[in-house]
Amino acid sequence: MASFVILFAAIVASLLTLLMVMGAREPAFFFVTAGTATTETAKARPVTTKPVAAGSLTTEPVGIYDLDLYNSGALGQNPNRTFHSSKIVAPKFGINIWDAEHLRAHSLPFLFLTATEPDSSASPFILNATDLSLVWADTTTHRDAAMNFRPQTYHGESFLSFWEGINASGRGNGVCVLYDQSYQERYRITAKDLGFGADLHECKLTHDGTALITVYNLVQYNLTAVGGQDYDQLLDCYFQEIDIETGDVLFSWAASDWFSPKDSYEQYKPNYDFFHLNSVQKDRNGNYLISSRHLHTIALIAGNGTQTPGEPIWILNGKHNQFHDLSGGDALDFSWQHHARFRNDEGTEITLFDNHHPSNVPGKTGCTLSCSKAMSVRLNFENMTVSLVAEYAHPQSVQSGSMGSFQALDAEGVANGNLVVGWGSNPGVTEYTQDGKCVMDIQFGAYSPGYKFGHTVSSYRAFKGDWIGRPTTDPDLSTNWAAHEIYVSWNGATEVRSWAVYAGDKAKNDVVAVRHRRNVAKDGFETTIRVPQHSWVEVRGLDINGKVLGSTGVWEYKRSVKVAL
């Protein structure tokens, strides 16, 4: 194949990257088998936050600012769109608050979600956090459920981690999966010697190069004290620390060894889930911070140190609370919580998502009682006191009866980092500054009690982070001869900043030859490029320095068919 490239193409590419505005014209969101996509464009009402200055590398997302329309059901339960170059279906976001200046200064560049829609295949996906355009979606279509998606580091290498498996009534049986930067599966981590696989609630890599997973397992237990039978079934909760390379269990803990079903706030029912473990984190001393939803308790569990391994070192909240609340009851005002995390290495500050209610009204705003919130508390171990540091309510007031997350970006190394809240069973993500100002409130499904949705889309947790993706696939291309347009995308390629367009016409002996025509700034997930009619067309992805990262190959423009060379 002959190619003719003008010498200053790379220089032009570099210059273009200084001027381009990154982001899609419409934000993206992924489902593999969602319903019919809508191509309607909502009339946007004026944004209520300060717009980004022209020429910056961050732009306002173009979503649905008219939340009355978004939540009415007129655009569907989960408003979405399609692409020309990819089969991915991507709903449009509803945008309530967007303060680009604060997001740019104190946040991270990518948003990681695992939205699951009823009757569709689940998928992890990455969004560009500056404009909400799709970056990558896992197009695996056989997956029953996928949750807890985020970037993590293992032995200095970046991985994407998520849980996949079968989700049965809020507990899972599956594996923790690690993808490398080319989106290839490298590790599958699961439980050992318990009869069940890894549960959906946790897949946390440690500073020791191991993985923490939760496990739910039925055991025989006398439950007469809580209204059950002598020989009843208890759904016990475990966590295991796993050697990632060998799969060996390095530490295993069972809730029933240290806590009693009488401690639970959950009413007895068959296969009694008295504890409901939903987060685990290992601290620098080798101990484990856990969250028990049904005990309304956060506790620190002794590792293999001087104390008896597995024994609770301290217990916060619940029926065996050991801390005195210095905030008039506000520091202990959490229940049915999720996602407890240390915010500092000293272990004196903890963040958590307070569901505050065991049931849920999905899609309903304007909550006035038992509303969900994110919160952080400070512990004093000398005096055994706890005080409220801050709490963060949803700007539209929601009650999320299940799931949810709270990520402090300063714990991720971002100076004065923002705070990211995923609202679990309600399809929203909110971001706050350190002083509590809401700088982002978006939704990826409708909030509307008047429109009979049933169960809406949800994401177990939401994270922000850094990521470099280098897929082994080629960029995707589609052409429209009549419209003089071509469409190019590259699922997962985070380093593409512009596209180099090549085109040519039939020569003698039908030799396929294309030459460089121009460079075009990348525009969100899929870039639309005007190209005069030629016989052939090719597009190459360029990085910020004009280096070629990949090519679509040569296509017949008129027939939109790739040429076999």
Secondary structure, 3 states (H helix, E strand, C coil): CEEECCCCHHHHHHHHHHHCCCCCCCCCCCECCCCCCCCCCCCCCCCCCCCCCCCCCCCCCCCECCHHHHHHCCCCCCCEEECCCCCCEEECCEEEEECHHHHHHHCCCEEEECCECCCCCCCCEEEECCCCCEEEECCCCCCCEEEEEEEEEECCEEEEEEEEEEEECCEEEEEEEEECCCCCEEEEECCCCCCCCECCCCEEECCCCEEEEEEEEEEEECCHHHCCCCCEEEEEEEEEEEECCCCCEEEEEEHHHCCCHHHCCCCCCCCECCCCEEEEEECCCCCEEEEECCCCEEEEECCCCCCCCCCEEEEECCCCCCCEECCCCCCCCCCCCEEEEECCCCCCEEEEEECCCCCCCCCCECCCCCCCEEEEEEEECCCCEEEEEEEEECCCCECCCCCCEEEEHHHHCCCCCCEEEECCCCCEEEEECCCCCEEEEEECCCCCCCCCCCCCCECCCCEEECCCCCCCCCCEEEEECCCCEEEEECCCCCCCCEEEEEEECCCHHHCCEEEEEEEEECCCCEEEEECCCCCEEEEEEECCCCCEEEECCCEECCCCEECCC
